[in-house]
Amino acid sequence: MGKCLLVFLFVSCMVATMVEGQGTRVGFYSRTCPQAESIVRTTVQTHFRSNPTIAPGLLRMQFHDCFVHGCDASILIDGANTEKTAGPNLLLRGYEVIDDAKTKLEAACPGVVSCADILALAARDSVVLTNGPSWPVPTGRRDGRVSLASDTANLPGFTDSVDVQKQKFAALGLNTQDLVTLVGGHTIGTTACQFFRYRLYNFTTTGNGADPSIDPAFVPQLKALCPQNGDASKRIALDTGSSNTFDGSFFTNLRNGRGILESDQKLWTDTTTRTFVQRFLGIRGLLGLTFNVEFGRSMVKMSNIGVKTGANGEIRKVCSAIN
């Protein structure tokens, strides 16, 4: 009987580990640094109060980190030709939040909490602060020692077709539903005119010259925000009318031809991804999906990409430099 119980417990633990991720588990620091999650949370809250733009910044930062070498905080390393210097990462924001949390954690529990875990926790806490869902974050990642700008080529781009987007996600074990769900993170935050202005002028040789997938009534509004020869760095909400609140209106905008980035709008024009957008919208006749629930699930799945444990990584003393 005792042997059977041991086998049962072993199998249960194995299943739990597979669900949460290789080497990570919820509550990893419960004994070694029990205040770890609360320190990260209060740090994010403090910065958010003075600068709400750090919420989408931290969410995007984790996404960009996990897509290159896995979730190992390689995005945080300073230096020439590091990931931080690559084109897709130049406008990321929120590094000071991670550094602040790390300083506090080093004072409380020296050498215990990884920068990769701080980033995963901060991304979750940022979503919560924008009225989004919370989810249990598995922790136990170690920090990577490699950060190269040349390795960022596989980051999803704003002109990518749906097929290319699906290939980039599938290469990391993320399916089409994960793709649509995680891009839904654009419900908070902004983008610069330089990343979509080309859709408004001379995109086509007929009509108003705008991308035909944009709602024609929306084009003048976007042109007013981003004049053809205006400031390319001017920032525009990715989720028109609701850029500071984590909700499902991003998908409503896609249905209405009001996606800002070309790659986002293609999630509606492509039939393979439109179905998932429709399911988030609760379209009659389709099995509905709850965005808040699925977003948490997909974030956990993404946060376990390429996790480094044991001798495969280190616990950085400072997040911007390897030990």
C-alpha positions in Angstrom: 0.0 0.0 0.0 2.8 2.4 1.0 4.7 1.6 -2.3 1.5 2.3 -4.3 1.1 5.6 -2.6 4.7 6.6 -3.4 4.2 5.7 -7.0 1.0 7.7 -7.2 2.7 10.7 -5.6 5.6 10.4 -8.0 3.4 10.3 -11.1 1.3 13.2 -9.7 4.5 15.3 -9.3 5.6 14.4 -12.8 2.3 15.5 -14.3 2.4 18.7 -12.3 5.9 19.4 -13.5 4.9 18.8 -17.1 1.9 21.2 -16.8 3.9 24.0 -15.2 7.1 23.6 -17.2 10.4 21.9 -17.1 12.1 22.9 -13.9 9.7 25.7 -13.0 6.9 25.6 -10.5 4.5 27.9 -8.7 5.9 29.0 -5.4 9.5 28.1 -6.2 10.8 30.8 -3.7 8.3 30.0 -0.9 11.1 28.9 1.4 14.2 30.6 0.0 12.7 34.1 -0.5 9.0 34.0 0.6 8.6 37.8 -0.1 9.9 37.6 -3.6 6.6 37.9 -5.4 5.3 40.7 -3.1 8.5 42.7 -3.6 8.2 42.5 -7.4 4.5 43.4 -7.2 4.9 46.5 -5.0 7.8 47.6 -7.1 5.7 47.4 -10.3 2.9 49.2 -8.6 5.1 52.0 -7.5 6.5 52.6 -11.0 3.1 52.2 -12.6 1.6 55.0 -10.4 4.1 57.5 -11.8 4.3 56.0 -15.3 1.4 53.7 -16.5 3.2 53.1 -19.8 5.5 50.6 -18.1 2.6 48.1 -18.0 2.5 47.3 -21.7 6.3 47.8 -21.8 7.0 45.0 -19.3 4.5 42.7 -21.0 6.1 43.3 -24.3 9.6 42.9 -22.8 8.8 39.4 -21.6 7.4 38.5 -25.0 10.6 39.7 -26.7 12.8 38.0 -24.1 11.1 34.6 -24.5 11.3 34.5 -28.3 15.1 34.8 -28.2 17.0 32.1 -26.4 13.9 31.3 -24.3 12.8 33.1 -21.1 16.3 33.8 -19.7 16.4 37.6 -19.2 18.9 37.9 -22.1 16.9 41.0 -23.2 18.1 42.9 -20.1 21.9 42.6 -20.8 23.6 45.9 -21.6 26.5 46.2 -24.2 27.2 46.6 -27.9 25.3 44.2 -30.2 23.2 42.8 -27.4 19.4 42.0 -27.9 18.6 45.3 -26.3 20.3 47.1 -29.2 18.4 45.3 -32.0 15.8 47.2 -34.0 12.7 45.4 -32.7 13.8 46.1 -29.1 14.9 49.8 -29.3 11.6 51.1 -28.1 11.0 48.7 -25.2 10.5 50.3 -21.8 10.5 49.2 -18.2 14.1 48.2 -17.6 14.3 50.4 -14.6 11.5 48.5 -13.0 13.3 45.2 -13.2 16.5 46.8 -12.0 14.7 48.3 -9.0 13.0 45.0 -8.1 16.4 43.2 -8.4 18.1 45.7 -6.0 15.4 45.1 -3.4 15.5 41.4 -3.8 19.3 41.3 -3.5 18.9 43.2 -0.2 16.3 40.7 1.0 17.5 37.4 -0.4 21.0 37.8 -2.0 21.7 35.6 -5.0 18.3 33.8 -4.9 15.8 35.3 -7.4 16.7 35.3 -11.1 16.1 38.3 -13.4 14.1 36.0 -15.7 11.7 35.3 -12.9 11.4 39.0 -12.0 10.5 39.7 -15.6 7.9 36.9 -15.7 6.3 38.2 -12.4 6.4 41.8 -13.5 4.6 41.1 -16.8 1.8 39.4 -14.9 1.6 42.2 -12.3 1.5 44.8 -15.1 -1.6 43.1 -16.7 -3.3 43.1 -13.3 -2.7 46.8 -12.9 -4.5 47.5 -16.2 -7.6 45.6 -15.0 -6.5 42.4 -16.6 -6.4 38.9 -15.2 -3.9 37.4 -12.7 -2.5 33.9 -13.1 -0.1 31.7 -11.1 3.4 32.3 -12.5 5.7 29.2 -12.3 9.2 30.3 -11.2 12.6 28.7 -11.0 14.2 30.0 -14.2 17.9 30.9 -14.3 19.4 33.7 -16.3 21.2 33.2 -19.6 24.7 34.3 -20.4 24.3 35.1 -24.1 22.6 38.1 -25.7 23.2 38.9 -29.4 21.3 41.4 -31.5 21.7 39.0 -34.5 19.5 36.4 -32.7 16.4 38.7 -32.8 15.5 37.9 -36.4 12.9 35.4 -35.3 10.9 38.0 -33.4 7.4 38.5 -35.0 7.4 41.6 -37.2 4.7 44.2 -38.0 4.5 43.2 -41.7 4.6 39.5 -41.1 1.9 37.4 -42.9 -0.2 35.1 -40.7 1.8 32.1 -42.2 5.1 33.6 -41.1 3.6 34.5 -37.6 2.4 30.9 -37.2 5.8 29.5 -38.2 7.6 31.7 -35.7 5.2 30.7 -32.9 5.1 27.1 -33.8 8.9 26.9 -33.7 8.6 27.7 -30.0 5.8 25.3 -29.3 3.0 27.8 -29.5 -0.1 27.1 -31.6 -2.5 29.3 -33.6 -4.7 29.9 -30.6 -1.7 31.0 -28.5 -0.7 33.4 -31.4 -4.1 35.1 -31.5 -4.3 35.2 -27.7 -0.8 36.6 -27.1 -1.2 39.2 -29.9 -4.3 40.2 -27.9 -1.9 41.7 -25.4 -1.9 44.7 -27.8 -5.1 45.6 -26.0 -2.8 47.8 -23.9 0.0 50.1 -25.1 1.0 52.1 -28.1 3.1 51.9 -31.3 5.0 54.5 -33.3 3.7 56.0 -36.5 6.7 54.6 -38.3 5.4 51.1 -37.9 2.1 51.6 -39.7 2.0 54.9 -41.5 2.9 53.2 -44.8 -0.6 51.6 -44.6 -2.2 55.0 -45.0 -0.4 56.5 -48.0 0.4 54.9 -51.3 -0.3 51.4 -50.0 -2.4 50.9 -53.1 -2.5 52.7 -56.5 -6.2 53.1 -56.5 -8.7 54.9 -54.3 -7.4 56.7 -51.2 -4.1 54.8 -51.3 -4.7 53.2 -48.0 -4.6 49.5 -47.0 -8.0 48.2 -48.1 -8.3 46.1 -44.9 -8.6 49.4 -42.9 -12.1 50.7 -42.3 -12.3 53.6 -44.8 -14.0 55.8 -42.1 -11.0 55.2 -39.8 -8.4 56.3 -42.4 -8.8 60.1 -42.0 -8.5 59.7 -38.2 -5.2 57.8 -38.5 -3.9 60.3 -41.1 -4.6 63.1 -38.7 -2.7 61.3 -36.0 0.2 60.4 -38.3 0.6 62.9 -41.2 2.6 61.6 -44.1 5.7 63.8 -43.3 5.0 64.1 -39.6 6.9 62.8 -36.6 7.6 59.1 -37.2 8.2 58.5 -33.5 4.8 59.8 -32.4 3.0 57.1 -30.4 -0.6 55.9 -31.2 -2.8 53.5 -29.2 -2.8 49.9 -30.5 -6.4 49.4 -29.2 -8.3 52.5 -30.2 -10.5 53.8 -27.4 -9.2 51.4 -24.8 -5.4 51.5 -24.8 -5.0 51.6 -21.0 -7.4 48.8 -20.1 -6.8 45.1 -20.6 -10.0 43.9 -22.3 -11.3 42.2 -25.4 -12.0 45.4 -27.4 -8.8 44.8 -29.4 -10.6 41.9 -31.1 -13.6 44.1 -31.8 -11.3 46.6 -33.5 -9.9 43.8 -35.7 -13.4 42.8 -36.8 -14.2 46.5 -37.6 -11.0 47.0 -39.7 -9.4 49.1 -37.0 -6.3 47.1 -36.2 -3.3 49.4 -36.2 -0.4 47.1 -37.2 -0.7 45.2 -40.5 0.3 42.0 -38.8 -2.6 42.5 -36.2 -5.3 43.2 -38.8 -4.2 40.1 -40.8 -5.5 38.0 -37.8 -9.0 39.0 -39.1 -8.4 38.8 -42.8 -6.8 35.3 -42.6 -9.5 32.6 -42.2 -7.2 30.4 -40.0 -6.9 33.0 -37.3 -10.2 34.8 -37.8 -12.0 31.9 -36.2 -10.1 32.5 -32.9 -10.9 36.2 -33.0 -14.5 35.3 -33.5 -14.5 32.9 -30.6 -13.1 35.6 -28.3 -15.9 37.9 -29.6 -18.5 35.2 -28.7 -19.8 34.9 -32.3 -22.9 32.8 -32.4 -22.4 29.2 -33.5 -18.8 29.0 -32.4 -17.5 27.7 -29.1 -16.6 30.8 -27.1 -13.3 31.6 -25.6 -12.7 33.8 -22.5 -9.8 36.1 -23.3 -8.7 36.6 -19.7 -8.6 32.9 -19.0 -6.8 32.0 -22.2 -4.3 34.9 -21.9 -3.1 33.6 -18.6 -2.8 30.0 -20.0 -0.8 31.2 -23.0 1.4 33.4 -20.9 2.4 30.5 -18.7 3.0 28.4 -21.8 5.2 31.1 -23.4 7.0 31.8 -20.1 8.3 28.2 -20.1 10.0 28.5 -23.5 13.7 27.5 -23.3 13.8 27.8 -19.5 17.3 27.4 -18.1 17.8 25.5 -14.8 20.7 24.3 -12.8 24.1 24.7 -14.4 22.5 25.9 -17.7 22.2 29.4 -16.2 23.1 31.7 -13.3 21.4 34.1 -10.9 22.7 37.5 -12.0 23.7 39.9 -9.3 22.7 42.8 -11.6 20.2 42.2 -14.3 22.0 44.2 -17.0 25.2 42.2 -16.8 26.3 38.6 -16.6 28.2 37.7 -13.5 
